Amino acid sequence: MPSKRDDLLSQLFKPVDASSLGMFRALFGILLLFQAYWVYAPGFVLENYIKPIYHFPFSLFEFLRLPRLSFFQLMVLFNCMGLAALGITLGLCFRASCAVFLATFLYAFLFEKALFYEYNYIILLVTFIFLVSDAHRWPALNTLRVKKVRSQTIPYWQVLVLRFLFILIYFYGGLWKLNADWLLHAEPMYSRILSKKILFGASLHNLGLAYLFSYAGVIINLAVPVFLLFRRTRLTAFWLALVFNLMNYYLFKLADVRIFPLLMMAPFVLFVRPEAPREFWDKLFKRFPKLKLPPCKIKISTDPLVYPAFYKKAVLCFLSVFAVIQILVPLRHLVYPGEARWTFEGTRFAWRFKLTAKDVKMKIIATDPATGKSSQIPFEHELSSYQVWLDNVPDMLVQYTHYVRDELIKMGIKDPVITVEAAASLNGRPYQTFIDPTVNFAKIEYPPFSHARWILPLETK
């Protein structure tokens, strides 16, 4: 009698048509092309990779000591990224393309933490899944490059893991909106997002509209993942997500979210029947026979895919670890005391989209203990427009003050004292002291797995 694990493995390795995964790969690859050639344009590279005197590495990856490349080298790197994205889109030299894109994108991602967006994390996860999948089996130029393709059938887990990922992203995106600011005060929608929005000549800075947008956002965010679980409601989920992402595009444009709305619509092709994209194109080619590609010998299997037992166990282990990490990592802020939107502790990689409008007034003051002379560090003029967010992000603040400390020591100042005067306003609240002004940042380290006690608690009254 087959065990539950055997039943699970038979479902995970059930052969399904590769066309839904392949169509998602092509759509996602087009977005990767935008990322490589539109986001990482020469002006963006100059402003964020060349101009700043200091770059912020991710705390756990500082040991990598990534080399600082010249402008020419960076443009070569991003052009290689673009060619790799093209290979992913077309399904040509697929695994090599995934590996090159992953390597080049990882450099850009890890070299500058200030440019972190949640959608960059999505790109990393999906590209990695592509690397270990057979997403190149349809549609792909490989079918023209070789005379015979082994199969255009894939194991079902390759579709399921991506479905799981995007259901989770939508779910957490809605879950974190269930807070008092969002539901009871329509913040930051009212004071920040709608404050300067104009539609047909009329201002949208209206409290009623702010509540409407806020509640619509949280309801859609939570409804979409539930509706995606059931075949009959998936079309409803698509239309809800379309409205939601069009709303995001209008509210945020592309200055902040860039390709994110499109990135969150592309996965819906994964939720149709796996063979549906192929059937669509077959019907189109019958109507327009001149568009049909040259014939290629392929195999569409309905028999169980034959894999060694150890491979199946390895895949099951990978999927289990992947699922546990994706479920638990967004929850890690719960182990820190205080309000995560205020402290920013544990909020990266957690699918927390546009929850906070935090304004900070900050001074970094360096003092020579030998002379008692103090001076203000002009960090706003030394860093890029993204890097000055260090006034919101405590771990970046520690990294920058350590850089300042080391530069002062090079100038001959022994044991400089660096203090921070910072007041912040969260979602329209009155300004209050954010950082303990008595702490010498030259002497402290940022605790990556515990609470930074020099972040003063948010006063909620």
C-alpha positions as CSV (number, residue, x, y, z in Angstrom):
1,M,0.0,0.0,0.0
2,P,1.6,3.3,-1.0
3,S,2.5,5.7,1.8
4,K,1.4,9.3,2.0
5,R,5.0,10.3,1.0
6,D,4.7,8.1,-2.1
7,D,1.4,9.8,-3.0
8,L,2.9,13.2,-2.5
9,L,5.9,12.3,-4.7
10,S,3.6,10.9,-7.4
11,Q,1.7,14.2,-7.5
12,L,4.9,16.3,-7.5
13,F,6.4,14.3,-10.3
14,K,3.2,13.9,-12.3
15,P,4.0,14.9,-15.9
16,V,2.2,18.1,-17.1
17,D,2.6,20.2,-20.2
18,A,5.5,22.6,-20.1
19,S,3.6,25.4,-21.8
20,S,2.3,27.4,-18.8
21,L,5.7,27.4,-17.1
22,G,7.3,28.2,-20.4
23,M,5.0,31.1,-21.1
24,F,5.7,32.5,-17.6
25,R,9.4,32.1,-18.3
26,A,9.1,34.1,-21.5
27,L,7.0,36.9,-19.8
28,F,9.3,37.0,-16.8
29,G,12.3,37.1,-19.1
30,I,11.0,40.2,-20.9
31,L,10.7,41.9,-17.5
32,L,14.3,40.9,-16.7
33,L,15.3,42.6,-20.0
34,F,13.6,45.8,-18.7
35,Q,15.5,45.4,-15.4
36,A,18.9,45.1,-17.2
37,Y,18.5,47.8,-19.8
38,W,15.9,50.2,-18.4
39,V,16.5,50.1,-14.6
40,Y,20.3,49.7,-14.9
41,A,20.6,52.5,-17.4
42,P,23.8,54.6,-17.6
43,G,22.4,57.5,-15.6
44,F,21.2,55.1,-12.8
45,V,24.6,53.4,-12.7
46,L,26.5,56.7,-12.5
47,E,24.2,58.0,-9.7
48,N,24.1,54.9,-7.6
49,Y,27.2,52.8,-8.3
50,I,29.9,55.4,-9.3
51,K,29.1,58.7,-7.6
52,P,28.7,57.6,-3.9
53,I,31.9,57.5,-1.8
54,Y,30.6,54.6,0.2
55,H,28.4,51.5,-0.6
56,F,26.3,49.6,1.9
57,P,26.8,45.8,1.8
58,F,24.3,43.4,3.3
59,S,25.4,42.7,6.9
60,L,25.8,38.9,6.5
61,F,27.7,39.3,3.2
62,E,30.3,41.8,4.1
63,F,32.9,39.0,4.0
64,L,32.5,38.8,0.2
65,R,34.2,42.1,-0.3
66,L,32.8,42.6,-3.7
67,P,35.1,44.6,-6.0
68,R,34.2,48.1,-6.9
69,L,33.9,48.2,-10.7
70,S,34.5,51.1,-13.0
71,F,31.6,52.6,-15.0
72,F,32.8,50.7,-18.2
73,Q,33.0,47.4,-16.3
74,L,29.6,47.9,-14.8
75,M,28.1,48.6,-18.2
76,V,29.7,45.4,-19.5
77,L,28.3,43.6,-16.5
78,F,24.7,44.9,-17.1
79,N,24.9,44.2,-20.8
80,C,25.9,40.6,-20.0
81,M,22.9,40.6,-17.6
82,G,20.7,41.8,-20.5
83,L,22.0,39.1,-22.9
84,A,21.3,36.5,-20.2
85,A,17.8,37.8,-19.8
86,L,17.3,37.5,-23.5
87,G,18.5,33.9,-23.4
88,I,16.0,33.2,-20.6
89,T,13.2,34.8,-22.6
90,L,14.0,32.8,-25.7
91,G,14.9,29.6,-24.0
92,L,18.3,29.6,-25.6
93,C,21.3,28.2,-23.7
94,F,18.8,28.3,-20.9
95,R,20.7,27.1,-17.8
96,A,23.8,29.1,-18.8
97,S,21.6,32.2,-19.2
98,C,20.0,31.6,-15.8
99,A,23.5,31.2,-14.2
100,V,24.9,34.3,-15.8
101,F,21.8,36.4,-15.0
102,L,21.9,35.2,-11.4
103,A,25.6,35.9,-11.0
104,T,25.4,39.4,-12.4
105,F,22.2,40.3,-10.7
106,L,23.6,39.1,-7.4
107,Y,26.6,41.4,-7.7
108,A,24.3,44.4,-8.3
109,F,22.0,43.3,-5.5
110,L,24.6,42.5,-2.8
111,F,26.9,45.5,-3.6
112,E,24.4,48.2,-2.7
113,K,21.9,47.4,0.0
114,A,20.3,50.9,-0.4
115,L,18.8,49.8,-3.7
116,F,16.9,46.9,-2.0
117,Y,13.3,46.4,-3.2
118,E,11.2,43.4,-2.5
119,Y,10.8,42.8,-6.3
120,N,14.5,42.3,-6.5
121,Y,14.2,39.4,-4.1
122,I,11.4,38.0,-6.3
123,I,13.7,38.2,-9.3
124,L,16.4,36.2,-7.4
125,L,14.0,33.5,-6.2
126,V,12.4,33.0,-9.6
127,T,15.7,32.9,-11.5
128,F,17.0,30.4,-9.1
129,I,13.9,28.2,-9.5
130,F,14.3,28.5,-13.3
131,L,17.9,27.3,-13.0
132,V,16.8,24.0,-11.4
133,S,13.7,23.6,-13.5
134,D,12.9,22.7,-17.1
135,A,11.2,26.0,-18.0
136,H,13.0,26.0,-21.3
137,R,11.1,23.1,-22.8
138,W,8.4,25.3,-24.4
139,P,8.4,27.7,-26.1
140,A,12.1,27.9,-26.8
141,L,14.6,28.4,-29.6
142,N,16.2,25.2,-28.6
143,T,13.4,23.5,-30.6
144,L,15.0,25.2,-33.7
145,R,18.6,24.7,-32.6
146,V,18.4,20.9,-32.3
147,K,16.5,18.4,-34.4
148,K,15.0,16.5,-31.6
149,V,13.8,17.8,-28.2
150,R,13.7,15.2,-25.4
151,S,10.4,16.2,-24.0
152,Q,8.0,19.1,-23.6
153,T,6.6,17.6,-20.4
154,I,7.7,18.7,-16.9
155,P,7.2,17.4,-13.4
156,Y,4.3,19.2,-11.7
157,W,6.4,20.5,-8.8
158,Q,8.0,23.0,-11.1
159,V,4.7,24.8,-11.6
160,L,3.5,24.3,-8.0
161,V,6.6,25.9,-6.3
162,L,6.1,29.1,-8.3
163,R,2.3,29.1,-7.6
164,F,3.2,28.7,-3.9
165,L,5.6,31.6,-4.0
166,F,3.3,34.1,-5.5
167,I,0.3,33.1,-3.4
168,L,2.5,33.7,-0.4
169,I,3.6,37.1,-1.7
170,Y,0.0,38.3,-2.2
171,F,-1.0,36.9,1.2
172,Y,1.8,38.5,3.2
173,G,1.3,41.8,1.3
174,G,-2.3,41.9,2.6
175,L,-1.6,40.5,6.1
176,W,0.8,43.3,7.0
177,K,-1.8,45.8,6.1
178,L,-4.0,44.6,9.0
179,N,-2.7,47.3,11.3
180,A,-4.3,50.3,13.0
181,D,-2.7,52.9,10.9
182,W,-3.9,51.3,7.6
183,L,-7.4,50.4,8.7
184,L,-8.3,53.0,11.3
185,H,-6.4,56.1,10.0
186,A,-6.0,55.3,6.3
187,E,-2.3,55.9,6.7
188,P,0.1,56.3,4.9
189,M,-2.5,56.5,2.1
190,Y,-4.0,59.8,3.2
191,S,-1.0,61.9,4.3
192,R,1.6,60.6,1.8
193,I,0.3,58.7,-1.1
194,L,-2.7,60.7,-2.1
195,S,-1.4,64.1,-0.9
196,K,-0.2,65.2,-4.4
197,K,-2.3,63.0,-6.7
198,I,-4.5,64.7,-9.3
199,L,-7.1,62.9,-11.5
200,F,-8.9,64.7,-14.2
201,G,-7.9,68.0,-12.7
202,A,-9.2,67.2,-9.2
203,S,-7.2,66.4,-6.1
204,L,-7.4,62.9,-4.6
205,H,-6.2,64.2,-1.2
206,N,-9.5,63.2,0.4
207,L,-9.9,61.2,3.6
208,G,-12.9,59.2,2.2
209,L,-10.9,58.2,-0.9
210,A,-7.9,57.3,1.4
211,Y,-10.1,54.9,3.3
212,L,-11.5,53.5,0.0
213,F,-8.1,52.8,-1.4
214,S,-6.8,51.4,1.9
215,Y,-9.6,49.0,2.3
216,A,-9.7,48.0,-1.3
217,G,-5.9,47.3,-1.1
218,V,-6.1,45.0,1.9
219,I,-9.3,43.2,0.7
220,I,-7.9,42.5,-2.8
221,N,-4.5,41.5,-1.4
222,L,-6.0,38.9,0.9
223,A,-8.7,37.8,-1.6
224,V,-6.4,37.1,-4.5
225,P,-4.3,34.3,-2.8
226,V,-7.5,32.6,-1.6
227,F,-9.2,32.8,-5.0
228,L,-6.1,31.4,-6.6
229,L,-6.4,28.2,-4.6
230,F,-9.6,27.2,-6.4
231,R,-9.9,26.8,-10.2
232,R,-13.4,28.3,-10.4
233,T,-12.3,31.6,-8.8
234,R,-9.0,32.1,-10.5
235,L,-10.4,34.3,-13.2
236,T,-11.9,36.5,-10.5
237,A,-8.5,36.6,-8.8
238,F,-6.9,37.7,-12.1
239,W,-9.3,40.7,-12.5
240,L,-8.9,41.7,-8.9
241,A,-5.1,41.6,-9.2
242,L,-5.3,43.5,-12.4
243,V,-7.3,46.3,-10.7
244,F,-4.9,46.2,-7.7
245,N,-1.8,46.5,-9.8
246,L,-3.2,49.2,-12.1
247,M,-4.0,51.1,-8.9
248,N,-0.4,50.6,-7.7
249,Y,0.9,51.7,-11.0
250,Y,-1.1,54.9,-10.8
251,L,-0.4,55.6,-7.2
252,F,3.3,55.0,-7.2
253,K,4.2,55.2,-10.9
254,L,7.5,53.5,-11.7
255,A,9.8,55.7,-9.7
256,D,9.6,53.4,-6.7
257,V,7.9,50.1,-7.8
258,R,9.4,50.0,-11.3
259,I,8.4,46.7,-12.9
260,F,6.6,45.4,-9.8
261,P,3.0,45.6,-11.1
262,L,3.9,43.7,-14.2
263,L,5.9,41.2,-12.2
264,M,2.9,40.4,-10.1
265,M,0.6,39.9,-13.1
266,A,2.9,37.6,-15.1
267,P,2.5,34.6,-12.7
268,F,-1.2,34.3,-13.5
269,V,-0.3,32.2,-16.5
270,L,0.9,29.6,-14.1
271,F,-2.7,29.1,-12.7
272,V,-4.3,28.1,-16.0
273,R,-4.3,24.5,-17.1
274,P,-0.7,23.6,-17.9
275,E,-1.6,22.9,-21.5
276,A,-3.7,26.0,-22.1
277,P,-1.0,28.3,-23.6
278,R,0.0,25.6,-26.1
279,E,-3.6,25.1,-27.1
280,F,-4.0,28.9,-27.6
281,W,-1.0,29.1,-29.8
282,D,-2.0,26.0,-31.8
283,K,-5.4,27.6,-32.5
284,L,-3.7,30.8,-33.5
285,F,-1.3,29.0,-35.9
286,K,-4.2,27.2,-37.5
287,R,-5.8,30.5,-38.2
288,F,-2.5,32.1,-39.4
289,P,-0.5,29.1,-40.8
290,K,2.3,31.3,-42.0
291,L,3.2,32.0,-38.4
292,K,3.8,28.4,-37.6
293,L,7.3,27.4,-36.6
294,P,9.2,24.6,-38.4
295,P,8.1,21.2,-37.1
296,C,10.2,19.6,-34.3
297,K,10.0,16.0,-33.0
298,I,8.8,16.3,-29.4
299,K,7.4,14.0,-26.8
300,I,4.3,14.9,-24.7
301,S,4.3,12.3,-22.0
302,T,1.3,11.1,-19.9
303,D,3.2,8.5,-18.1
304,P,4.9,9.1,-14.7
305,L,8.2,10.7,-15.2
306,V,11.0,8.3,-14.3
307,Y,13.5,9.7,-11.8
308,P,15.8,7.9,-9.4
309,A,14.5,7.7,-5.8
310,F,17.4,9.8,-4.4
311,Y,16.5,12.6,-6.9
312,K,12.9,12.6,-5.8
313,K,13.9,12.7,-2.2
314,A,16.3,15.6,-2.9
315,V,13.6,17.5,-4.7
316,L,11.2,16.9,-1.8
317,C,13.8,18.1,0.7
318,F,14.5,21.2,-1.5
319,L,10.8,22.1,-1.7
320,S,10.3,21.6,2.0
321,V,13.2,23.8,3.0
322,F,12.2,26.4,0.4
323,A,8.6,26.5,1.8
324,V,9.7,26.7,5.4
325,I,12.1,29.6,4.6
326,Q,9.6,31.5,2.6
327,I,6.9,31.1,5.3
328,L,9.1,31.9,8.3
329,V,11.5,34.7,7.1
330,P,8.7,37.3,6.7
331,L,7.6,36.6,10.3
332,R,11.0,37.2,11.9
333,H,10.1,40.8,12.8
334,L,7.7,39.3,15.4
335,V,10.6,38.2,17.6
336,Y,11.9,41.8,17.9
337,P,10.3,44.2,20.5
338,G,8.6,47.3,19.3
339,E,6.9,48.4,16.1
340,A,8.7,47.0,13.0
341,R,7.6,49.9,10.8
342,W,9.5,52.2,13.3
343,T,12.6,50.1,14.0
344,F,12.9,48.5,10.5
345,E,14.1,45.4,12.3
346,G,13.3,42.1,10.4
347,T,11.4,43.9,7.6
348,R,13.5,43.0,4.6
349,F,12.5,39.9,2.5
350,A,9.1,40.1,4.2
351,W,6.8,41.4,1.4
352,R,5.9,44.6,3.3
353,F,4.9,46.8,0.5
354,K,4.3,50.6,1.0
355,L,3.2,50.3,4.6
356,T,5.1,53.2,6.0
357,A,5.6,56.9,5.5
358,K,8.5,57.8,7.8
359,D,10.1,61.2,7.8
360,V,13.3,61.7,9.6
361,K,15.3,64.8,10.6
362,M,18.8,63.7,11.4
363,K,22.2,65.1,12.2
364,I,25.4,63.0,12.5
365,I,27.9,64.8,14.7
366,A,31.6,63.8,15.0
367,T,33.6,65.0,18.0
368,D,37.4,65.0,18.5
369,P,37.8,64.0,22.2
370,A,41.3,65.6,22.3
371,T,40.1,69.1,21.4
372,G,36.3,68.8,22.1
373,K,35.6,70.2,18.6
374,S,32.5,68.9,17.0
375,S,31.3,69.1,13.4
376,Q,28.3,67.9,11.5
377,I,28.8,65.2,8.8
378,P,27.2,66.3,5.5
379,F,26.0,62.8,4.6
380,E,23.2,64.1,2.3
381,H,25.9,65.5,-0.1
382,E,28.1,62.4,0.0
383,L,25.5,59.8,-0.7
384,S,23.0,59.0,-3.4
385,S,19.3,59.7,-3.2
386,Y,18.7,56.1,-2.3
387,Q,21.5,55.9,0.3
388,V,20.3,58.9,2.3
389,W,17.5,56.5,3.5
390,L,20.0,55.5,6.1
391,D,18.2,58.0,8.3
392,N,15.3,55.4,8.2
393,V,17.3,52.3,8.4
394,P,19.4,51.7,11.6
395,D,21.7,49.0,10.2
396,M,22.8,51.3,7.4
397,L,23.3,54.1,9.9
398,V,25.7,52.0,11.8
399,Q,27.6,51.0,8.7
400,Y,27.9,54.6,7.5
401,T,29.1,56.0,10.9
402,H,31.7,53.3,11.0
403,Y,32.9,54.5,7.6
404,V,33.0,58.0,9.0
405,R,34.9,56.8,12.1
406,D,37.6,55.1,9.9
407,E,38.0,58.2,7.7
408,L,38.4,60.4,10.8
409,I,41.1,58.0,12.2
410,K,42.9,58.2,8.9
411,M,42.9,62.0,9.3
412,G,44.7,61.6,12.7
413,I,41.7,61.9,15.1
414,K,42.1,59.3,17.7
415,D,39.0,57.5,19.1
416,P,36.4,59.9,17.5
417,V,33.0,60.1,19.1
418,I,30.1,60.0,16.7
419,T,26.6,60.7,17.9
420,V,23.3,61.0,16.1
421,E,20.4,63.4,16.7
422,A,17.3,62.0,14.9
423,A,13.6,62.8,15.2
424,A,11.1,60.8,13.1
425,S,7.4,61.0,12.2
426,L,5.7,57.7,11.4
427,N,2.5,57.9,9.2
428,G,1.8,61.6,10.1
429,R,2.5,61.3,13.8
430,P,4.2,64.2,15.6
431,Y,8.0,64.0,15.5
432,Q,9.7,62.2,18.3
433,T,13.3,61.2,19.1
434,F,14.2,58.1,17.1
435,I,17.8,57.4,18.1
436,D,19.4,57.6,21.6
437,P,21.5,60.8,21.3
438,T,24.0,59.7,24.0
439,V,25.2,56.6,22.1
440,N,28.7,56.7,20.6
441,F,28.2,55.0,17.2
442,A,31.9,54.7,16.7
443,K,31.9,52.0,19.5
444,I,28.8,50.0,18.8
445,E,28.0,47.2,16.4
446,Y,24.6,46.5,14.8
447,P,23.1,43.3,16.3
448,P,21.9,41.3,13.2
449,F,19.8,38.9,15.3
450,S,18.7,40.9,18.2
451,H,17.1,44.3,19.0
452,A,19.2,47.5,18.8
453,R,18.5,49.0,22.2
454,W,19.6,52.5,21.0
455,I,16.4,52.7,18.8
456,L,14.0,54.5,21.1
457,P,10.4,53.0,21.2
458,L,7.6,54.6,19.3
459,E,5.2,56.6,21.5
460,T,1.8,55.6,20.4
461,K,-0.2,58.0,22.5
